[in-house]
Amino acid sequence: MLYALICTDKPHAQDLRAATREDHLAYLKAMGDKLKAAGPFLDDHGGMTGSLVVIEAENRDEALAIAGEDPYARAGLFETVEIRPWNWVINNPEA
């Protein structure tokens, strides 16, 4: 099943995001085919304010574990993380 991880940064956390970005990107790349899509949410000025990560996981517990191991999460960047099952209907390259 696919899960959307909807992550919102804590206020004024740009320095923390920048300091952990390289490890975060390496973590996502190491997920291989389990990672379906990922990218930052932006404010009106192009600053990063959170993340959307779409992953394949067996169940919510696995999705939660993957989210918790993200270097951003381990560094305390996120104010909230919402994990929602997601059905990729339009433009799914695997459909």
Secondary structure, DSSP 8 states (H G I E B T S, - for coil): -EEEEEEEE-TT-HHHHHHHHHHHHHHHHHTGGGEEEEEEEE-TTS-EEEEEEEEE-SSHHHHHHHHHHSHHHHHT-EEEEEEEEE---SS-TT-
